[in-house]
Structure formats: structure tokens, C-alpha cells
């Protein structure tokens, strides 16, 4: 039986910070690229197109990064299970951060012609490819180091990094947006991309000082490393794949609809200023940052499934009241609705999800299974969510009831998926699925 090692608090703190920094970088990039696509890229990289068409093409360049994420999860997940978690985490951090920095260096269309948008799309693909394994790897690394009974808490550092990265990006982009337009279009928009180098530097400093995951080291010592981990995962643990994909429908889909798509609903349908809409999203993101560790720690006490499924059920019950609150056009009620939807509903799934998904897969296929299934779920859930919600809003003549119904469907799919999955919070992190449940333990460090 595995024994629990004695670890220094400083070492565990570095593990937690190293886990969160990559997610902060990933979502820092997500936010600044999305904003730049909306206000800059159509002018600098697609100037020969009509403004509206140029904006659509700029957003298309943003979207291509999502389609390669499962491929990145598959590719890097394979090596994470073959050669180790740490080496892959260093690689994905450099790939995501390096591509983000280089986007800020790409000359405009006026300087190098068609090579400008080509370079932009190529770097966006590189970002997405690396991001497909960054989050899953960071979560797995933290969870596999966690002391008994605290895997939810340690896994929550990556979700907290997501919120922190979003808030940081919002602050930086808001600052440069206040520059005179000529300076902003010339070089100001590049500053947020260049500042990503700071996050990369901090992340590298932390990750290079860490040892390999004790769970992977144990598998390597026992010659248990598989030659084709993803094939083994698909054939031996199909239930885990289906649970992960289904669990993503509400968390990922509503994670885009509540805080992101609602900006367009508030500004376009209800007449709110973009500033007020962004304030609501900022408050909702702060609520998520605060509540993710709360729900994660609760999942360490009562289990992953009750917290995750409970949050999904809350989202189903709150979908129609959410729009009723927005439609009051009362700013305090709008802020409350957004904060409750994200802080209770989305955070209640996003927090415990980290440890839950890691626990669903055995140690020999954990990286491959987690990263690939999670990113595949994001294409099915989060990818089409804003488009489908906009389509439903038009179909319903501007009334939000169809979108609320769509939210209920997403929440129902996730509830069923989670309740059909196993409870994992007390299982041994070293055990293969199907093994007899034992109290949660961590693997010893190699002597």
C-alpha cells in the first residue's frame, strides 16, 4: 500500500503556484486575443475586407485555436504519460507563452502583406495546440502531489488561475485601450501580448524547480509506463471519457453563456453600455475566483458528485430567473444575477472538476485521458454555445426563453453524466479504475 510522504509546506506551495500560473497565462491570452480580435486585428491584419467581414475573419482566427486543442491534448498527453508530467508542463508553458509574445511582434498587413494574417493564424494554432494539454497537466501535477483528503483544494489552483488570468488581462487591456487611437493601433495593443513574458518567466522559475510527479515516478520505477496510453484509456476506461465529456456541457457551455455571451445580450438587447456589461462580468469573475476553492474544499468533504451535480441542478433551476433578473434592467439585480450564476453554478462545477477528472483515470493514462476528453468536450459544449444562443435569440424574436431552455438542456446533460459516473474523492490516486477503493493516498517520493 502507498504511504503518505512527509512534505515541506514550501514544496507544496510551489506545486500549487506552479499549477495555477499556467492557467493564468492561458486565460490571459484568451482574453487579450479576443479583445484584440474585436478592435484591432480587423484593421491591421485584414484591412482589405469590409469592416464587418474583417471582424468576423479576425474572430475566426481566434476560433481556430479551439479546434486544435484536442490534438494538443492527445499529443502532449501521450508524452505526459510516457516521459513525465514536469517536462511536458515546461514545454506547454513555453509554447503557449512564446506564441502569445510573438503575436505582439507580428508586423501588420501594411508591412508584410499576406504573411501578416498567415503568421497570426499560425501562432494562434500554436497557442491552442499547447493549451490543449496545459490545463490538464497542471491539474494532474497538483493532484498527484496533494496530501490525503486535499486533492480538491490542490486541484482548484488551476481553476483559480483561470479567473486570475482573466482579471489581469482585463486590467491590462483596459489600460492600453485608453491610449490615443493612433498609438494604440501602432504599438499599444502589442503591450499586453509582450507582458505575457512575465507570466512565462514566473512559471518557468517555479516549474523548473519542481521534481517529477511521485505517481509517475512510481509507475516508471515499476516499468508500468504504457507505449500507447490513449489507446489503453479508450479501451479500458470508456465510461470515464463519457463522464468527462458530459460533465463539460454545463460547465464549459454555461461558462461561456453566463459571463461572455451575456455581454452581447446586455448591450445589444437591453441597451446597457459595454462598460456596465464588462463590470458585471468582472464581478462575476471575482465571484468565481472566491468560490472555486470553497466548492473544491467542500468536494473534499462530501464528494465530487454531490457538489458538481448540485451546481448543475442549480444552473437548470436558475436559467429562467437569470433572464428575468437581467430583463428588469436594474443594474444591482443584473450584477447579482451574473455573480450568482457564475459564483454558484459555474464555479460549483469548475472547482471540483479538476480533481474529479484526474481521479476518473488511472495513473498510467491520466494525462492522455484527462486532456483529450476534456478538450473534446469543449468543442462539443463551449465551442458552439455562443453561436447557438445567438441563433435561438433571433429565432425567439429577441425573447430569452429559448436560450434559457438551452441552458437547462446543458445542465441536464451534465447532471446525468455526473450521476452516472463513480464517486472518486476517497479513492487511491495510485489505483487503476475498477480496483477496490481504498482511502485516498499519495505516492511516496522516490528515495
Secondary structure as GFF3:
##gff-version 3
##sequence-region A 1 447
A	DSSP	alpha_helix	9	39	.	.	.	ID=ss1
A	DSSP	alpha_helix	41	44	.	.	.	ID=ss2
A	DSSP	alpha_helix	51	67	.	.	.	ID=ss3
A	DSSP	alpha_helix	69	82	.	.	.	ID=ss4
A	DSSP	alpha_helix	85	103	.	.	.	ID=ss5
A	DSSP	alpha_helix	109	112	.	.	.	ID=ss6
A	DSSP	alpha_helix	115	145	.	.	.	ID=ss7
A	DSSP	alpha_helix	151	177	.	.	.	ID=ss8
A	DSSP	alpha_helix	181	183	.	.	.	ID=ss9
A	DSSP	pi_helix	184	188	.	.	.	ID=ss10
A	DSSP	alpha_helix	189	194	.	.	.	ID=ss11
A	DSSP	alpha_helix	196	208	.	.	.	ID=ss12
A	DSSP	alpha_helix	214	221	.	.	.	ID=ss13
A	DSSP	alpha_helix	229	236	.	.	.	ID=ss14
A	DSSP	alpha_helix	238	256	.	.	.	ID=ss15
A	DSSP	pi_helix	257	261	.	.	.	ID=ss16
A	DSSP	alpha_helix	262	264	.	.	.	ID=ss17
A	DSSP	pi_helix	265	269	.	.	.	ID=ss18
A	DSSP	alpha_helix	274	302	.	.	.	ID=ss19
A	DSSP	alpha_helix	304	326	.	.	.	ID=ss20
A	DSSP	alpha_helix	331	340	.	.	.	ID=ss21
A	DSSP	pi_helix	341	346	.	.	.	ID=ss22
A	DSSP	alpha_helix	347	360	.	.	.	ID=ss23
A	DSSP	alpha_helix	366	378	.	.	.	ID=ss24
A	DSSP	pi_helix	379	383	.	.	.	ID=ss25
A	DSSP	alpha_helix	384	395	.	.	.	ID=ss26
A	DSSP	alpha_helix	401	420	.	.	.	ID=ss27
###
